[in-house]
């Protein structure tokens, strides 16, 4: 049986936070992303980059959360942009979101396969190809993706709880075994010189997930309180864990040794876990690698759920074919959207397998960071939308949430976007001036899907005004279609 409504009242604050935090968990961010990015980006300044981006996102979140009190829709960015600056831009944002979250989710299969194959080779003396491990995770995510959303959240809660405890232990190990002495060099602006753009892009990727709370608002209990608490608490936990752990690891490796070590050990995932084994013992590295793989699996499931709900929101409002807007009556899960994301992931994985591309650099780092950049574009556009939305009607919101914070966030986000785009080649690990299709392919892809979205919205306006009027309205879409149809009949 199918339905056109997501399951109601199944998620409380802890469950929604799980979807936010597991999308960018500490071990995955520092143990995999930063451990590799030290070498590819060439900077130790990630603690400072994390704090700067967190402050900007926190300012943005005041307007974002204020808007969530008035709009309930599983396609959060899409709905907010539609009702803020116009339906064509909303559809463009929706297609950008689908592309960005797919890149983020699919990229994780590369990291999971890479680390899972390392563990099997080291501990079980089994030579298992990375892609076999990736396909195993793909199958698990495909199954969980069509189950009850609260079942998913319980799985994520267990994995994240274990990870946070272990990461805290690792921080103690790193700080108690510095290479020379504890230094604040990674917190200085000098550490970001020449690499601010790529570092900010990596930091933005790390925070992807903080914006997930409104995506699950239709399924949350006490929506207003749940969304606000999950968003701000999620940001706080993320920035503390990322900044402290990346700082602690750099101190233990040696601040002047981090970049060369990361470049030398790029093929094995960077120096994070080798240093952990050296300073804390093999048990710490083994436990860390195991929890890293479960962390990546949890993040893949979280992104899968987010992507499926965007497809559901677009199908329910007939921007995509209407079958995407159906859910399983028993589980309330967005069945068609989930299967859609699963199929796309399989196609990309098969392409990487056939081409023999690197699972860490090409699949995890390139796709993941490019997906994070797409989310950054959406956050900027949403910040602008907040200003226009409340500019038409204050809706009882104070000046800070509806005007001041969104304006400050828009300025800061615009600057960060410019830095990221200007340094996109460096973000992918290329030297300045290097010619490679990847340097322009990913930004161009976002521009292309945005243009397609705008054109499709305008086509809808001309051929089916009822569906066009329902864009961005979520559960109220059907009522809007009826009102639009009746208005046409009266004329």
Secondary structure as UniProt FT lines:
FT   STRAND          2..3
FT   HELIX           13..21
FT   HELIX           22..24
FT   HELIX           27..34
FT   HELIX           35..41
FT   HELIX           46..68
FT   TURN            69..70
FT   HELIX           76..85
FT   HELIX           87..123
FT   HELIX           130..144
FT   TURN            145..146
FT   HELIX           149..176
FT   HELIX           185..187
FT   HELIX           189..192
FT   TURN            193..195
FT   HELIX           196..207
FT   TURN            208..209
FT   HELIX           210..219
FT   HELIX           223..253
FT   TURN            255..257
FT   HELIX           258..264
FT   HELIX           266..268
FT   HELIX           272..280
FT   HELIX           282..316
FT   TURN            317..318
FT   HELIX           322..325
FT   STRAND          327..328
FT   TURN            329..331
FT   HELIX           335..355
FT   HELIX           359..366
FT   HELIX           367..392
FT   TURN            395..396
FT   HELIX           400..404
FT   HELIX           405..422
FT   HELIX           424..427
FT   TURN            428..429
FT   TURN            432..433
FT   HELIX           437..463
FT   HELIX           465..469
FT   TURN            470..472
FT   HELIX           474..476
FT   HELIX           477..490
//
